[in-house]
Amino acid sequence: MKDYTSQNIRNIAIVGHGGEGKTTLTEALLWTTGAIDRMGRVEEGTTVSDYDPEEIRRQFSISTAVAPVEWKDTKINFIDIPGYFDFIGEMMGPLRIADAALIVIGAVTGLSVGAEKAMAYTSKHSIPRAIFINSMDRENADYDKVISQLKEKYQTAICPVMLPIYEDGKFIGFSSLVTGKSYRYLDKFSKEMDTTPEMQEKIDEVWEEVTEAAASADDELMEKYFETGELTDEEKFRGLRKGIAAATITPVFCGAALPALGISNLLNFIVTLMPSPVEKASPKRGTNPKTNEPAERVCSVDEPFSAQVFKTLADPFVGKISLIKIISGVLTPNTQFTNANIEKTAKAGSVSTMCGKKLTPSFKLIAGDIGVLTKLADTKTGDTLCDPVHPIVFPWVTYPEPSYSMAIVAKKKGEEDKIMQGLQRLAEEDPSFRIEKPAETSETILSGQGEMQLDVTVKKLASKFGVESTLVDPKIPYRETIRKSIDAEGRHKKQTGGHGQFGHVKILFEPLYDEDKDFEFVDNVVGGVVPRAFIPAVEKGLRENIVRGVLAGYPMVHLRATLHDGSYHPVDSSEMAFKTAARLALKKCVDADPVLLEPIYSLDITVPDEYMGDIIGDMNRRRGRVLGMNPVEDGQEVVVEVPLSEIFKYATDLRAMTQGRGSFTKKFVRYASAMILIHSTAFFLLEALSWSFFYRTALRIALSSAVTLPLVYFCQKLFSVNRQKI
């Protein structure tokens, strides 16, 4: 590629719902610009951006890929982002470094959940965006329906700049609402055609909307529009560009990715309408790590060098690959820089660009461009690389908390360390999943956004690191406690000739009604019946053994142990003997009404209003307890307390119930008795059936009985008389 200025660079993230054709659109863009000679197909596993073996096998994107193209003296870096919800972490990072987003919506399927989430995210972070209505060549395509859905939900922000043209029911071209001209598709490109009266009528219907949208973005244009009622083509372009850069206008394009219809026109619009890195609304803000004072960088080659890592790849041959966005300055192979997050200096070495999996060496990368650095062992996603003399740390995205957890187990013994090493490498690729190893269960817990994400992780472990593993349900970290006091005696006496062992204690075990304390030891010995030297051994013996409870072997909590009596032998007593005596006393807690406790989590579930009944009913079936409901922007927030055992796979179930529109966060709150929850379950199940239904059923039973019982009595008497006559 030739050299480009920052003004002539576009960074466009392609986002949307899974299956809407984002990867196919990327192929069409590459083919139309001449970057590839033949369009690949997802079904054949031959696309540029879906190159990972798991992507080829599953036939959908699971990782972000970059595809740079050249078009009309402009370099456009397209970023193909997965559309499935399990890989939301792959969307958040690249979108934050992109200068604009292209949201793909199917002309047949209409406004989807993935598109809604992309619209919400770009709106929240003021990211410029455009919409591409794909699959216009399909039989059931309905452009007007999609536009109506968009306008109904997003009102004036939606600005169609293309209207499709059909001939004999076939999609053959479009009319530009900016220039007022019509175009017919010819292979990759299009030529001007006459506008039919019917088409002109449609143009006139939405012409004013486009003009008003352009005028609203600029005070000068608005004043002129009020005075004259019209704008020139140049003024409309200027107004649209300003509104798009400010994320107040969302232009809508249309086309068909698979036959590559409308792709050249889409490229023209991207070059003319979409903002460059220089045109972003504000400088990139960060913090000076030396002074902790605010700092910022403007997209300019004259500024000190700074860049941010937005994606990390673990390649078994190349090593770690860091995809970076140059925020300011220039990066060359000789550039010395500092990783400001870890304060470690490195040299660029080789600088490259990346198209799919192909690396191409580059002499330099300038402000606003996207490139690749390799072998930065200590660098991870989100890190800031900068000039050592002018340090800065840019903020990074906060990934959503994992909502789906499974235990990962090696298929071969002795490969547990290999699994941990592999998972840590893969976590660099996808920071949205976590690895934990709770002491209570000694399992390796893999947590992420959904079942598909964890399954892909397991498959990558096998393909990249040669470690076979499987996912199983995690163990529940139950606890035990007692519900009444008991004065227990522990006596350990052993005489085998020579030096013996003797320890004798009396301990009062009581429930400890303090949520902040799991165990409390009280020394209440008087008169020296237990020597001071052995009292720490008693406490140590109790602490070592409460990790294995008396009911089911789970750790005991909320327990107070008061040592108040005992005895000793001047020769045979020892610390070990008193530790053993304490253990024997603890076993007597089996008679103190022990109870099993299970972990309770608080869930904040956000769902649209129409799914409220389903959510509450489902929570009742899961032994949950609804604490309250709060109205939020996206519907309702339901606050629920529910046992951990009921929500391991709730992320999958919630998406199924809400068509992907529901989300939740969770946090541990306390341990509660399983018996209490059983009682709550019975009550809420009865409530779920509704009290009116319960009373109605009871009334029916009573009325039926009132009729049936006299009838049965009469029949019994009749047959009894007949038998007497016989």
N, C-alpha and C positions, 0 to 999 in steps of 0.2 A: 504494500500500500504506500501511496505517496504521503507526504507530510500535509497535515491539516492544521488550521488554527483552531483555537478553542471555540470560536464563533461558528465554525463549520463542523461541529461534532454534535451528535444527538445520542443520548442514552435512553433507550425505550425498553421498559419492562413489559413483557407480554404475559398477562394474567387473566384469570377467569376460572370457571368451573371445569372440573375434569371431564374430558371427552368432548369439549367444544371445538377442538381443532387448533389449539395453540401451537403444537409442534408442527403440524401440517402447514400452518401459516408461516412459521419460521422457515420451513423448507421452500415454500413459494417465494418468500422474500429473498432467500439466497439464490434461487434459480433465476428469478426475474432480474436480479442485479448482476448475474454472471459469475457469482462466487462459486457455484457448482454447475456441472453440466447436465445433471439429471436429478429430478426431484425424487427423494427417497420416500418410502411409505412406512408408517408406523407398524402396519401389519407384517411387513417383511423385515423389520428391524434394521432398516437401511437409512434412517434419518441421521442428520448431523448432530442434533442436540440430544437425542436419546441413544447414547452409545454404551452406557453401562449394561452389563449382562442381565441384571435384574430388570432394567427398563425394557430391554429387548424381549425378555421372557414374559413380562407382565403386560407389555404393550401400552404403557403409559409412563409419563415422566415422574421420577422420584427425586431428581436432583436438578439444581439450577445449572443452566448452560449458557454460554455467551456465543453469539454469532455476529461478528462485524461484517458490514457490507459497505460498498461505495455507491453513491447515487448523486448525480448532478453536483459534483465537487463537494460532497458532504459525506463524512464518515458516520454511519449509524451503527451503534452497538446495540443489537437486540439481545435481550436477556429472557430466555425461555424459562418460565417458572412453573413448577408443578401446581396442579389445580386441586388435588385431593386434600381434605382437611387434615389428614394425619401429617402432612408435610408443610404445615403452616409456617414453621420456622424457615423453610426455604423461600417463602414469600416475603417475610418481614424484613430480612436483611437486605436483599437486592433492591427491594422497593425503596428503601431509605437512601440508597446511593444513586438510584435512577433519577433522571431529570424529568421523566414523564412516564405514565403507564398507559398501555394500550389494552383495554379490557375487551375480551372476546366473548360475544354472546351468540348463540345459535339462532338462526332465523326460524327454525322449527321449534326448538325447545323453549325459546323466549328467555325472559329474565330469570336466571338461576340463582341458587344460594351462593355459589362461589363468586358470581358477579356482584351480588349484593355485598358480600364481605369485602371484596376488592374496592368497591365504591365507598364503603364505610371507612376502610383503612386509609385510602387516599384522601378522603375528605377530612378525616381527623388530623392528618399530618400535612395538609395543604399541598399535596403532590399533584401537579398538573396531570390530566388524564384525557383520554379519548376512548371512544367505543367503536369497535369494529363488529358489525353484524355479519356473521359468517354463514356459509352454506346457503347463499341466496339462489343457487342453482337447483336445490332440492325441490321436489314436487310440492311439499306442504309448507314451503317457506312463506312467512307472513311478516313482511317488513313493517307494515302499518301497526300490526298487533304489538310488536316489540317496542316501537316508538311510543305507543300509547301506554304500555307498561312502564317505560322509563319516565315519561312525563308525569304519570300519575304518582309515581313514587318520589321523583326528584325535581318536579316542577320546572322552573325556568332555567335550571342549570343545563338542561339538555338542549343541544342545538344541532339538528341535522344539517349537514352540509352536502349530502348526496341523496338523490331520490332514484330508486331503481327504475329501469325501463324494461318492459317485457314485450316480447313479440311472439304471438302464437303460444302464449304460456311459458315461454323460455326467457330466462334472464340474459339480456344481450348488451346492457349498458347502463348509463346513469346520467342524470342531470345535476350539474353543479349549482348549488344554491348561492354560491359566492360569485361566480362569473355569469350565471344565468344561461350557460351553454350546455348542450347535451353531447354525449360521447358514446360511440359504439366500440365494444371490445374486439380487438383483432390480435389473436395470439397473446403475447405478453403485454401488448400496448393497446392504445385506443385512438380513434380518430373522431373528429368533430362530425356531428350529424345534425340534421334539422330537428328542431323541437316541434313535436306534434301539438295541436291545440289542446288535447286532453292533458298532455304532459305540462304544457304551459299553465293550464288551470291549476294543477297541483303545485307548480312552482310558485304561482302567485299566492296560494293559500299560506305557504310557510315563509315567503320572502320577507315579510314584515318581521317575523320572529327572528330571523338571522340578522337583519339590519338592527333591530332593537338590541339584540345580544351584543353586537359589535359596538353600538353606541354606548351601552351601559358600562363598558369597560374603561371609557375615557371621558372625562368631563368636557373636553373640547368637542369631541364627536357628539356627545349627548346634546350639547347646546346647538350645534349645527343641525342635528336631526330634528330637534323641536322647532327650529326656525324654517327648515326647508322640507322636511319629511323624507329625505333621501341622503344616501352616502355613495361616494364613488367606490369602485372595486378596490382601489388602493387603500381607501379609508376603512373599508370593511375588513380587509386583510389585517391592517394595523390594529383595529379594535379587537378582532378575534384573537390575534397573537397575544395582545396584552391581557385579555380576559383568560385565555388558556394558561398563560404563564402564572397568573394569580390564582389559578384553580377555581375561578368563578364561572367559567364556561366549559362545558364538556361537549366537544364536537362529536358527531356520529357519522361514521363511514359505513359502507357496505361492500360486499364482494363475496367471492367463493374461493377458499384457499386451495382446495384439491385441484380444480382445473385452472387455478391461478388467474381468475377473473377479478379485475379491479385492483390487483396488487401494485401495478405501476402507478396508478392514481393514488393509492394509499401512500406510497413512497413520496409522491409529489407533495401531498398534503403534509406529511411528516416534516419534510424539508422546509416547506413554506410556513406552516402554522405552529408546529411544536417548538418549544423553547430549547435553546442551547444551554450548556452549563453556565455560560456567562449571563444569561437572561433570567436566572433564578431570582426569586423575589428578594432574598436577603443573603448575606455572607454565611458561610459555615461557621457556627459558633462552637467553641470548646473552652478548655481550661489550660492555663500554663501550669504544668506539674511542679515547677520549682517555686512558684509564688502563690499558687492556688487562686490566681486572679483570672477573670474572664479574658478570653482571647478569641480571635476570629481570623478566617482566611477568605480572601476573595479569589474567585476562579481567574487567575492570571498567571502567565509565565514569569512575570516580574516579581511575584511573591515568593517567599521562602518555600522550599519543597515540603509538601505534606500529602499524605495519602492514608486511606483506610482499607483494611482487609474486610471484604464482605462475604467471602466464601473460601473455605479451605478444602482441598482434596487430598486424600491419602492414596497416592499411586505406588504400587509395589515396586515399580522400576525407577521412576523419576524421584520418588520420595514425596515430601510435602510440597504441594502446589498452593500458593496463596494468590487468589484473585483480588486485585486492588483497584480502587478508584482514585485517580490523581485529583486531589482537591485543589492544589496550587503548586506553582513552580514546574520544574522539569525533572524527570527521572532518566538517567542514562546508566549504562553498565558500570561506570566508575563512581557513581554517586554514593557517598557515605551518609548513612542515616541512622537514626535512633528509634528503636521501638519505645515510645514514650510510656507505654503501659507497664513495661518491665525494666525500663531504663537500661537497655542493652543496645550497643552499637553494632552495626553490621554494614556490609558492602553489598550493593545490588548484584554484582556478578553479571549474570545474563538477564536481560529484559526481553520479554516476549509478549505477543498477543495470542489469544486463544480462540479458536473456532471449533466448537464441539470439544473433541479431545485432542485436536491438532494444535501444537505449539509452533509459532512462527517467530524467530528472533526479530527484535526491533532495535533500532539504533537509539530511540528515545521515546518517551511517553510524556505528553504535555498535559497541562491542567485541563481537567474535564474528561480525559480519556480513561479507558479501562485497559488494564494489562495484567501481566502475570509475573510473579517472582517465585523462584524455586529454592528449596533447601533452607528455608528459614525455620529451623527446628523448634525454636521457642516461641514463634509467632502463632497466634490463634485468631479466629474470626472475631472481628470487632476492634482489633488492635490498631493503634495509630502509628504510622511511620512518618518521621519528620526530620527536618534539619536540626542537627544537634545544637546549633547556636540559637535557634528559635523554636524551642519545644512547644508542643501543643497536644492535648488529648481531646479527641472528639468523642461525644457520647455515642453509645450504641443502643440497639434495641433491647427491650426487656421481653424475653420470650415467655409465653404463657406457661403456667405451672402444669406439669404433667398430670394427666387425668386417667391414665390407663397403666396398670402395673402388672408385671409377671415376673416369676422367678426363672432365671436362666441356668440350665444345668448342662454340664459337659457330657457328651455321649460316652467318652472314654475317661476313665479315672486318671487323675494326674494332670489334666489339661486345664484346670481351673485358672492357673496363672496366665496361660495363653489367652483364655477368654477375657480376662481383665485387661491385658495388654491390647488386645484387638478392640475391645469396647472403648478404651481410652482413645485409640487412634480414630475410630469412627465418630466419637463424640466431638472431635475436632471438625469433622465434616458437617455434622448436624448437632449444634449445641442445644437443640430443643428437647433432647432426651437426657435422662440422668441415670447414673449408676450408684446404687447404694448397697451396703452390706450391713444390715441391722445386727447388733450383737445378740438380740433375743432369739433370732432364728438361724443366724449364721448362713443365710442364703444370699445370693447375689440377685438383687432386685433391679430389673430394667423397667424404667418408667418413661412413658412418652405420651403422645397425643392420641394414639389409637392402636388398634390391633395390627393394622397394615404396616405402620411404621416399625413396630417391634419385629414383625415377621421379616421385613426387608433387612433389618439390622442383623438378624440371625443368619439370613442367607448371605449377606456380605461377609460375615465372619468366616463362613465356610469358603467362599470364593476368593477372598483377598488374603486371608490369613490361615486357611487350611484347618480351621477348628470347627468340628461338628458339635452342635449344641441343640437343645430343645427348650421350649418354654412350657412351664407348668404353673398351676395356680400357687400363689405364695401362701406360706403358712400364716395363720392369724396369730399375732403376738398377744395371746390372752394373758390375764393376770388372775391371781387368787387373793382372797382376803377372808377374814373371819367376821362373823356377825354377833358373837357373844364372847364374853371373857371366860378364861379358863386358867386355873392355877395348876400348872404342869410340873411334874417332877422328873428329872433326868438323873439316872444313877448309873455310872459306869464303873464296874469293878472287875478286874482281871488279875488272877494270880496263877502264874505258870511256873513257879519256882524262881527264886532270885527276886529281882526287882519287879514289883507288880505295878498296876495302874489303878488309880482311884480318883473319881471325880463325882461330886454330888451337888446338884443345884435344884432350886425351886424358883420357877419363873412364872410370873403372872403375865399372860398374853391378853391384850385388849385391842379392840378396834381403835384405830387412830383417825379421828375425824378432822383431818387436816389434808386438803388436796395437794398442798405443796410438799408434804413429807410422805415418803414411802415406808420408812422404818425409823423408829426411835428407841434407843436403848437407855434404860434408867437404872442406875446403881443405887439400890436401897438396902444394901447389906449393912447390918449393925452387929457389933460384937465380934467381928473378925471370923465369923463362921466360914466365910470364903476369903482366903487371904488376898490382899490387894494385888499381889503379883499375878494372880490367876483371873482376875476380873476382866482384863482386856482379852484374854483367851476365850472367855465366855461370849463376849460381844463378837469377836472374830468368828467363832464357830457358828453363831446365829447368822451373821451376814453372809458367810460362805454357803449356808444351806437354804436361806430363804429364796435363792434363785431357783430352787426346785421345790415347788409347793407340795402340800400334803394331799391335794385333791386330784390333780391331773399332771403334776410336774411342772407347772408354770410358775414364774416368779411371784412371790407374795408381796403385797403392797398394803399401805395404810395399817401397819402393825406396830403396836407398842409392846416392848418386852421389858418388864421390871424384875430384876434379880433381887430377891428379898431374903433368901435363905439358902442353906446348903451345909455341906460339911467337907472335910478334907482329911487326908492321912499325912502325917508329917514326913513319911518316907516315900510312899507310892504315888502321891499326887504329883501331877505335872500339867503343863499347858495343854498337851495333847489330850490328856484324860478329861479336862474340863471342856475342851472343844467338843469332844465326843458326847459328854453329858448334856451340853447345850443342844446338840443335834437330836438326842433322844427326847429331850423335853419338847423341842419344836414339833416332833412327830405327833405329840399328844393334841396338837391343834386340829386334828381330824375330828375331834369331839367338840370343837368350838363353832359348829355350824358353818363350815367353810363354804364359800360360794365362788363361782367362776365369773370373772369380769371380762367383758369384751370391749375393744376400743371403739369409741363413738366419735364420728367426724361431723363437722358442720359443713353443709353444702350450700353455696349461694348459686342457685340455678336461674339463669336468665333465659326466658322463652317468650315468644309472641303470645298475645292474649288468648288466641284460639286453642292453644295447647295446654292451658292451665289445668283443665279437668283431668287430662291424661297424666300429667305430671304428678298431681296430688294423689290420684288413684294408684299410680305406680309406686310412689313413695310409701303409701300405706301397706302395700304388699311386701315392701322391703323392710318392714318394721321401722319405718321412719316416723318422725314426729315433726309436723309442720309448725314452725315457730312464728312465722309471719310472712307477709307479702308486701313488696314495695314497688311502686310504679317506676320504670326506667325508660330510657329513650327507645329501646328495642322491644318493649312489652312489659313484662313483669319479672321481678326478682323474687324467687321463692327461697326462704331460709328454712333449711331442714336439718335435723339431727338424725343420723342413721348409722347403724353398725358398719364397720369397715368390711366385714364379710359379705355385705350385700352390694358393694359398689366397686368391686375390682374391675368389672367390665361395663360399668355404667356409661362410660363415654360412647361406646358403640350403641347401647340401647337408647340413649338420649337422642343421638343423631337419627336413629330409625324412627323414633316417635315424633320428632319435630322436623323431619326432612332436612336435617343438617343445620337448622336455624338455632337450635338450643346450645347453650354452653354452660359450664359450671366451674367453680373453683372449690377446693376443699381444704380443710385444716383440722388437725386433731384437737379435740376439746377435753375429753376425759374418758375414764373407764366406767362402765355401768354394769350392773348385775344383769346377766342374761335372763333371769326370771322376771325382772321388772319389764324388760323389753317384750317378753312373751305376753305379759298382761296387757301392755300397751298395744301389741299387735292385735289381740282379740278385740279390743275396743275400737281401734281404727278400721279394722276390717268390717265390723258391724256398722260403723259410720259410713264407710265407702258404699255399702249396700243401700244407704240412705234410711233414715228413721221412718220416713213415710212408708217405704216399702216394707219395713219390719212390722209396723203397726197394721198395715193392710193384710199382710200374710197371717198375722196372729188373729185378726178378725175373721178371716176366711176359715181358719182352723176351728175357731170357736163355733161359728155358724154351722159348719159341716158336722161337727161333733154333736151339736144340738139336734140336728136332724137324724143323724145316723144312729145315735145311742137309743132313742125310743124305738126306732125301727128294728134294731137288733134285739131289744128286749121283747118286743111284740112277737117276733119270729121264734125266739126261744120258748116263750109261753105256749105258742100255738103247737109247736112240735112236741112239747112236753105233754100236752093234753092228748094229742094223737097217740103218743106212745102208751099212755095210761089206758086208753080205750082198747088198744091191741092187747 
